[in-house]
Amino acid sequence: MKFISATVFLGMCFLFISCGGARVDEGENFGNILESDSGLTLTESEHAVGWGKAECTICHNLENIHLVDRSGGLVDVNAIRERTLTEGEASCVDCHGTNGIP
């Protein structure tokens, strides 16, 4: 019973701590990839860890991408985010290429 009480108490503490002031979530930041030599298309040199892997969500959380427009206004980040959340990994290839997968 003491374990449950301590767990509930700690859970409540974490809840109150996490409810601090307003926080802007900027998600994953890979800079403005439109400025790279390949644009939005991923290359092995720029995407070395994930190159050749089809499962984008092993490394990228769909809830944590396309939150902020880092293109300087060249893309509609809200539309991209909605499409990504709706279609999942299937939408990645249209903008980012095949990621080295034949």
N, C-alpha and C positions, 0 to 999 in steps of 0.2 A: 504494500500500500504506500509506503514511503517513496518507493521508486516512481510510482504513478504521480504522486503529488509533486515530487521534484521535477519530473518531466513536464508536467503542466505548468509549473512555475517558470521553468526555463523557457518553455515555449512562449509564454506570455511576455517574458522579458524581451525575447528576440522580436516579437511582434511590435512591442512599443518602440524599441530601438529602430526598427525598420520603417516606422511610420513618421520619420523625421520630416524636415521641410521638403518643399517641392523639389523634385529631382528630374532633370531632363535625361532620358535614356538615349544615348547616342549610338547604342548597338556596336557592332563590329566596325572597326575603322581600318580600312586598307588604303586610305587616301583616295585621291581622285584617279581612279584607274583609267579614265579617259585620257589622262596625260601620258600613259605608258606607250611604248612603241606599238603595241598590239591593240590598243584601245580596250574595249570591254572583253575581248577574247583572251582567255587564259592561255599562258604559255608555260612550258616546263620550267623555265628559268625564274618566272615570277610566282609560280604555284608549285614549287618543288615537292612539298610534303603531300599534297593531294593529287599530284599529277597522275593520270591514268586510272583514277578511281571514280566510279559512277555514283557512288552514294555520297552526295554533297553533305547530307545532314549528319554524317559521322563527325565532321568537323564544324559545320555551320548550323546553328540553331535557327530555324526559319522564323522564330519569334524575335530574333535578335539581329536580323539583317534588313537592309533597305529602310532604316528608320530615319535617316538624315540624308538630304540631298548633298552629295559630295561631288556632283558633276558641274556645279556652278549654274544650275538651272537648265541644263541641256536635256534632262530626262524628267519625267513625271514620277517622282519617287513614290507617291501615294498609289498610283496605278500599278507600278511595279510591285510594291509590297502586297497589294491586294491579290494580284495575279500569282505571286509566289506563294501566298498563304492558301489560295484556292487550288492551284495546280501542283504545288509541291515541287519536287526535284525535276519534274518534267519541264518546268518553265526555265530552268537554268541554261539549258543548251541554246535556246533561242538568242540569248544575249552574250553568253560567255563561251560558246563553242563546245566542242566535244570533250575538252579536258584530256586530250590524248587518247581517247577511246575510239577504236576503229568503228 
